[in-house]
Amino acid sequence: MTEQRTSGRIRGSGSRRKPPTRGRRAAGAAAWGAALLVLLGGSGLGWVYVKLDGNLQGVDINAQLGNDRPLNVDDGSMDILVLGSDSRSGANGAYGRDEGLARSDTAMVVHVHEGHRKASVVSVPRDTLVERPDCADADGRRVPGERRAMFNTAYEVGGPACAVKTVEAMSGIRMDHYIEVDFTGFKKLVDELGGVRITTTRAIEDSKSHLDLQPGTHTLDGEQSLGLVRTRKGVGDGSDLGRIQLQQAFVRAFVDQVRQVGVLTDPKKLVDLADAATKAITPDSELDSVSELVGFARGLSGLGPDDVHMITLPVAYDTADPNRVVPLEAAGRQVWTALKADLPIPASATKDAATGQADGVVKAEATGS
């Protein structure tokens, strides 16, 4: 195949529920990559810590949520909520008008199983109608709950803490960490990485995301990568479910690229990548220093793309509004019960779920393969 270069405080140890030790659409990819890159940055480059520490601004989820949360269970696993917000403020204004609001357009619950050799990822569609609980915003103002609220409004009305509380209410699982990624940081991270290599099995054309890819192998730059994970109308049935399938495929390609890039032999590239990675994310307050992030990353360093099982929360199209989806209750219980017990998600959980019909459109292509 011919390659074408196209243009166009929770816990910082990396272990769930054990005593801590110090050590926005594209969210999943950037979060995994940031953790791995900062881990590499900790190898013999301690002088970089001060620079990278200054990039990290944490959010104190624990202080905002208090004790009204699921029980901490010490089983050696770890749960992380990864969000990408669609804020149009600052440099992100290039992707739409800034109306002073932001929503979580990507949400992934990452469950790292005991031993940290396997992980399960559950993507929550932004258009999922949920029962949003009462919560408080960053200023402590009460935000009333709502029935049949779109999932991504939790972040809009109450910020990160409300998004975490909504996920915990849905799943019954306490989130150990929170990581948020923005558009501009994601683009810069991909560019510093030298692009991400993927293969498209059919053409993707989407005027809204400004993406035009023919079938074949491509090395996508930051702008194109952002376009890919934002693409909705150009794949499958045009729903957010199809876009999630593209995002999951891209995460695999991104993680594989990060693991293979030769940063240890190029100190400048390493520093530039770690700088971009730490600028791309807003973590919880127990991951807002390099030492904490390195401890966290060490818990993920053994995970490769083949060790991560990704699904979309089982949903069906809402009968009252086909532009929205609703959770399949029995199937959803299977998913959350499995993760709560630190077990693999059974295949039967997604058997009857809507898919978005975009599976297989994008595939990872390992560097050097």
N, C-alpha and C positions, 0 to 999 in steps of 0.2 A: 504494500500500500504506500502511495506517495504522500509524504507529509507536505502540507501547505501552511505557510505562515500567513494567516489572514489578518486583515486590519480592521478596517471597519470598527458580721463576722461569723462565716459558717465553718469550714474546716480547710486548713491549708496543707495538710499532710498528704493528701492524695488517697487517704483511706477513710471510708465512710464510718461515721459514728464511733471513732476511736480518738483518744486524746491527741490534740493537734501538736505538730512539731513545726519549727520554723524551717526551714530549708530554703446586619439588619436584613436582608434576604439571603445573604451569603454567610450567615452566622456560623453554621456548623463547620464549614471548611476553614474559615479563618480562626475559629476557636481552637480546633485541633491543631492547626498549623502553628498558631501562636505558642501553644503549650510546648510543642516539640522543638520549635526554634529557640525558645528561651532556655529549654533544657540544654540544648547544644551550646548556647551562649554561656552556660555556667561552667564549661570545661576550659579552665585555664585563662579565663578572661574576666577575672573578678573586678578589674578596673572599670568594666563597662556597667557594673551594677548601678552606680550612681546615676548614670545617664538614663538607663532603662527605668529605674525606680521613679524618676521624674515624669515618665510617660503614663504611669498607672494611677488612675483615680478611682477609688473603690466606692461601692454602694453598701451601706450597712443594713442588709436585709434583716438580720436578727433583731436589731434595735427597733425596726419599724413593725415587725410582725409579732414580737413578744412571744408569749407562750401558747397562743392559739394556733397550734400547728400539730401535724401528725407526730406520733411517738418516734423518738430516736431508737432505732434497733441496731445493736452492735453485731453485725453479721459479716463485716469485712468488705461489703460492696460500697458503691458510691453512686449518688444521683446528682446530675448537673442539668440545670435548665439553661439552654443556649438560645438566646434571642437575637434577631436582627430587627432593628427598628426602621421604619420608613420616614424618619424625621427629614424634613426638607430644609433645615436650618443650615447656615454656614455654607461650606462647599457642597453639601448635598442638595442645595437649591437647584443644581443642574438637572435633577431628576423630578422636578415638580415644584409647584408654588408652595412657599412656606406659609402655612395657615396657623402656625403656633401649636400644632398638635403632632403627635407621633403615635403610630401603632406598631405592634409586633408582627411584621409580615413573615417572619420565619420563626418557628418555635420547635425546638427539638429537646426531648427529654432523653438524656444520655445516661444509661445505667451501665456502670462498669462492674462486672461480676466479681465475686470474691476471687482473689488471686490475681486479678487485673490482667488476665490473659484473653478475656472475651468481653465484648460490650454489646448491648442492645440499644438501639436508637428508635424512639417513637416520635415521628413528626406529627404535630398537631396543626391541621389546616386552619388558616387564619379566619376563614368564614364559618367555622364550626359554631353552632348555636349552643351555648352552655348556660348554666345557672351561675352567674358571677356572684361571689360572696361579698358581703360588706368588707370594706378595707379602708385604709387611710393612705393619703398621698404623702409625698416627701415632706410636706409642711405640717403633717399631722391632722389635716382636715379629713373628716369622715366622708367616705364615698359610698353611698348606698348600693346594695347589690341589685341585680336585675335578672329576671328570668328571660330566657331566649335572647341573651346578649351575644353578639359576635365575640369569639374568643379574643381577637386582637384589640378589643376595646378596653380590656383590663389594663393593658400598658398605657393606653391613651388617657384613661381617667385617673389612674392611681400609680403609674410608673412601675418600675421593676418589682417592688414589693407586692403590688396588687397582682401582677402577672404570676409571681411565684405562688401567692396565696390561691389564685384560681387553679393553677396546675395541681397544687396540693389537695385542693377540695375535690378536683376531678379524680385524682389517682389514689388518694389516701396515702401517698408516699411523701416523706419529707425530703425536700431538695437540700443537698449538702453544699452546692455551689450554684452561682449564677454568673454567666458571662454574656455580655452584649457586644455586638459588632455593628459598625456603621458602614455606609456605602463607600465613602472616600478612603477610609482605612483599608477596606477590603481590596479596592483597586490597587492601591500602592503596594500592598503585601504581595499580590499576584505579580505585579511588575517587577518588584525586587527579586522575586523567586525566578524570574525569567520566563514566566508564562506557565500555563497548565495544558498538558496534552490530552486531548479527548478525541473520540471518533463518533461521528454522527452517522446513523444508519439511513437517515433520510433527511431531506432539506428542512431547515428551520428558518422561516421568514416571519419576523414580527416587527412591524413598524413602530410599535410602542416601545419596545426594548431596544430598537435600532440594531437588530441582529439579523444577519443574512449569511447562513452557513449552508453550503452544499454538502451532500453525502461525502464522507471521507474523513481523513485524519487532520486535525488542526491543532496548532499551539496557540491558545487564546491568551491575549494580553489582559490587563486588568479591566479595561472598558468592555471588552467582549465577554469576559467571564461574568461580569456584573450583568450584562445583557442576557447571558444564558440563564442565570439563576433567577432573573426577573421575568423571563419569557412565560407567557400564559396562553395567548391566543394562537401561537404558532405551532402548538403540539397537542396531540391527543384530542380530547373533547373541549379544549379551551378553558378548562376549569383550573382552580388552584391545585387540585389533586395531581394533574399532569405536571404542573410546575414543580411540585414537591418531588416527583420522580426524577426530574432533571437535577434538582438540588442534591438529591441523595447520590446520584451518579457522579456529580461534580465533586462532592465531598470525598468519595473514594479516590478519584484522580488526584485531587489536591493533596491528600494525606500521603499517597504514594510518591508524589513529586517531592514533598518536603523530606520524606525519609531517604530519598535517593540523591538529593542535591549535595554536592561536595563542599559543604560549608566549612568543615573542619580544616581543610587545606587552604582556605581563603579567608583569613581573618577579617578583611574589610567586608566581604560579602556577608559573613556571619553577623557582624555588627549591624550592617544595614538591614538585614532581614529581621534580626531581633528588635531593632528600633521600630521598624514598620509594624511588626507583630504586636508589640506592646502599645503602640499608638492606635491600633485598630480596635482594641477591646476595652470595655469597661467591666471589670470583674466585681464580685462581692468583696467586702472589706477584709476578708481573710485570704484573698489572693492578690492584694494590691501592692505587693512588693515582689521584687525579683526572687528573693529567697523563698517566699511562700509559693510563688508560681513555679519555681524549679522543683520544689517538693511535690507539688501537684502533678507537674509534667512527668516526673519520674514514675508516677503511678500509671501513666499512659504510654510510656515509651516503648513498651513491648507490644503494643497493639498495631497491627497493620490492617490494610483494607479488608483482607479476608477474615479478620477476626471480629469484624463489626457487622452485626445483623441489623438491617434497617427496615422498618415498616412505617406505614402511615396509620394513625389511629383509625380503627374501623368505623367508617361513617357511611351514611346513605344520603342521597339528595333529599332535601326537605320538600315535602309534598306541597306546602303552602308557598314556598319560594325556591325554585330550582337553582337560584344563585347562591343558596346557602346549603350547608350540610348539617346533619344531626348525628350524634354518636349512636352506634349500635350498642345498646346497653349490655347485652349478654356477652358480646364479643369484646367490648371494652373491659368488662370485668375480668375476662380471661387474660387480657394483656396486663392489667395492673396487678392482678393476683399473682401472676407469674413473676413479675419483677419484684413485688413485695417479698416474695419467697426466694428471690435470687435464683430463679429458674429461667430457662429459655422460653421465649414466647412461642406458644404452640401454633403450628401452621393453620389449625382450624379457626383461629381468631380472626384471620383476614379472608377467609374463604368467600364470604358473601358480601364483602365490603366493596363500595365504589372505588374505582382505581384511577380514573382520569385518562386511561388508555394511552399513556405515553411511555410505557415500560419498554426499555430496549432502544429508545431513540438515541441516547447518549451512552457511550461506554468509555471506561477509563483505558488509557493507553500508557503503560509504564514507560518511563524514560529509559532509553537504551534498549527497549524491546524490539 
